[in-house]
Amino acid sequence: MKWTKLLLIILLMIVGCGDSMNIEKEKKLLMDTDRAFSNLSVQKGVPAAFNQFMTDDAVIFRDKNHPFEGREQIQQLFADYPEATLTWEPYHAEVAAAGDLGYTLGKWTFTMDDETGEDHKSQGYYVSIWRKQTDGSWKYVFDTGINAPSEGDEAADENNSIVD
């Protein structure tokens, strides 16, 4: 009788653990979230997209600047680029075993007209760190990017690239 109760308890514990985190599903959700973030950037602008997908304590690193910390500073960062277009495409995502943190890697393209109306375009790579929210959505807590090498940059081309 004792063994039956013990076996029943162990069986219930195993069944209860059956709802464990599906990491591959979470990776796909994170990639889809990152793509939705980029789509919103095109539809409603860079400031609106970064505002909607950030946590209140988000941090952004940009070259030759101190970190932009929190919603107010990040909104100020993008206020100077209301007409710019920023798009990106993630090519890799990872999610922690607990399913509460993840990151995406991808390529970005930034386009902006200057005072003369000439189109300026730059491209690069980014990493975003994401935190799962209590409602199951993902929001970024950290974002940074670098400029890609110029086309034909032989030194950069000699390095083994993980991205084509």
C-alpha positions as CSV (number, residue, x, y, z in Angstrom):
1,M,0.0,0.0,0.0
2,K,2.9,2.4,0.9
3,W,4.5,1.6,-2.5
4,T,1.3,2.3,-4.3
5,K,1.0,5.7,-2.7
6,L,4.7,6.4,-3.4
7,L,4.4,5.3,-7.0
8,L,1.3,7.5,-7.4
9,I,3.1,10.5,-6.0
10,I,6.1,9.9,-8.3
11,L,3.7,9.5,-11.3
12,L,1.9,12.7,-10.5
13,M,5.3,14.5,-10.2
14,I,6.4,13.2,-13.6
15,V,3.1,14.2,-15.2
16,G,3.3,17.6,-13.6
17,C,6.7,18.1,-15.1
18,G,5.3,17.4,-18.6
19,D,4.5,21.0,-19.0
20,S,8.1,22.0,-19.2
21,M,9.2,24.9,-21.3
22,N,9.3,24.2,-25.1
23,I,12.5,26.1,-25.9
24,E,12.2,25.7,-29.7
25,K,8.7,27.2,-29.6
26,E,10.0,30.1,-27.5
27,K,12.8,30.7,-30.0
28,K,10.3,30.9,-32.8
29,L,8.1,33.3,-30.8
30,L,11.2,35.4,-30.0
31,M,12.1,35.6,-33.7
32,D,8.5,36.4,-34.6
33,T,8.5,39.2,-32.0
34,D,11.7,40.6,-33.3
35,R,10.3,40.7,-36.8
36,A,7.1,42.3,-35.6
37,F,9.3,44.9,-33.9
38,S,11.0,45.7,-37.2
39,N,7.6,45.8,-39.1
40,L,6.3,48.3,-36.5
41,S,9.4,50.4,-37.1
42,V,8.5,50.7,-40.8
43,Q,4.7,51.2,-40.2
44,K,4.8,53.7,-37.3
45,G,8.4,54.8,-37.1
46,V,11.5,54.1,-35.1
47,P,10.5,55.9,-31.9
48,A,7.1,54.2,-31.7
49,A,8.6,50.7,-32.3
50,F,11.4,51.1,-29.8
51,N,8.9,52.5,-27.2
52,Q,6.4,49.7,-27.6
53,F,8.9,46.8,-27.4
54,M,11.1,48.0,-24.5
55,T,10.9,47.3,-20.8
56,D,10.9,50.3,-18.6
57,D,14.5,49.5,-17.5
58,A,15.8,48.9,-21.1
59,V,19.4,50.0,-22.0
60,I,20.8,50.8,-25.4
61,F,24.4,51.1,-26.3
62,R,25.4,53.2,-29.3
63,D,28.9,53.9,-30.6
64,K,30.6,57.0,-29.1
65,N,27.8,57.6,-26.6
66,H,27.1,56.8,-22.9
67,P,24.4,54.2,-22.4
68,F,20.8,55.3,-23.0
69,E,19.0,53.9,-19.9
70,G,15.2,53.7,-19.5
71,R,12.2,54.8,-21.5
72,E,12.8,58.5,-21.4
73,Q,16.4,58.5,-22.6
74,I,15.7,55.9,-25.3
75,Q,12.8,58.0,-26.6
76,Q,15.1,61.0,-26.7
77,L,17.7,59.0,-28.6
78,F,15.2,58.3,-31.4
79,A,13.4,61.6,-31.4
80,D,16.1,63.0,-33.8
81,Y,15.2,60.4,-36.4
82,P,11.4,60.6,-36.9
83,E,11.6,60.2,-40.7
84,A,14.3,57.7,-40.8
85,T,13.7,54.1,-41.7
86,L,15.2,51.3,-39.7
87,T,14.5,47.7,-40.6
88,W,16.2,44.5,-39.5
89,E,15.9,40.7,-39.8
90,P,17.0,38.3,-37.0
91,Y,19.0,35.3,-38.1
92,H,19.4,33.6,-34.8
93,A,17.7,33.3,-31.4
94,E,18.5,31.5,-28.1
95,V,16.2,31.2,-25.1
96,A,17.4,30.3,-21.5
97,A,16.2,26.9,-20.2
98,A,13.9,28.7,-17.8
99,G,12.3,30.5,-20.8
100,D,12.5,33.9,-19.2
101,L,15.5,35.4,-21.1
102,G,16.6,35.2,-24.7
103,Y,18.6,37.0,-27.3
104,T,18.4,37.6,-31.0
105,L,21.1,38.3,-33.5
106,G,20.4,40.0,-36.9
107,K,21.2,42.4,-39.6
108,W,19.9,46.0,-39.7
109,T,19.5,48.7,-42.4
110,F,19.1,52.4,-41.6
111,T,18.0,54.8,-44.3
112,M,17.7,58.6,-43.8
113,D,17.5,61.6,-46.2
114,D,19.9,64.5,-45.5
115,E,19.1,68.2,-45.8
116,T,19.5,68.0,-49.6
117,G,17.1,65.1,-49.9
118,E,19.9,62.6,-50.7
119,D,19.3,59.1,-49.4
120,H,21.9,57.8,-46.9
121,K,22.0,54.1,-46.1
122,S,24.0,52.2,-43.5
123,Q,23.9,48.5,-42.6
124,G,25.2,46.4,-39.7
125,Y,24.5,43.7,-37.2
126,Y,22.8,43.8,-33.8
127,V,22.1,41.8,-30.7
128,S,19.0,42.3,-28.6
129,I,18.5,40.7,-25.2
130,W,14.9,40.0,-24.3
131,R,12.9,39.3,-21.1
132,K,9.6,37.4,-21.1
133,Q,6.8,39.4,-19.5
134,T,4.1,38.1,-17.2
135,D,1.6,38.2,-20.1
136,G,3.9,35.8,-22.1
137,S,5.1,38.5,-24.5
138,W,8.8,39.4,-25.1
139,K,10.3,42.9,-24.6
140,Y,13.9,43.9,-25.1
141,V,16.0,44.9,-22.1
142,F,19.2,45.6,-24.0
143,D,20.0,46.5,-27.6
144,T,23.2,47.3,-29.4
145,G,24.5,47.3,-33.0
146,I,27.6,47.7,-35.0
147,N,28.2,48.9,-38.6
148,A,28.9,46.3,-41.2
149,P,32.2,46.5,-43.1
150,S,32.0,48.2,-46.5
151,E,31.5,46.0,-49.5
152,G,34.8,44.8,-50.8
153,D,36.6,45.3,-47.4
154,E,39.2,42.6,-47.9
155,A,40.2,42.4,-44.2
156,A,36.6,41.8,-43.2
157,D,36.1,39.3,-46.1
158,E,39.1,37.2,-44.9
159,N,37.3,36.6,-41.6
160,N,35.1,33.6,-41.4
161,S,31.6,35.0,-41.4
162,I,28.6,33.2,-39.8
163,V,26.2,35.4,-41.8
164,D,25.7,35.6,-45.5
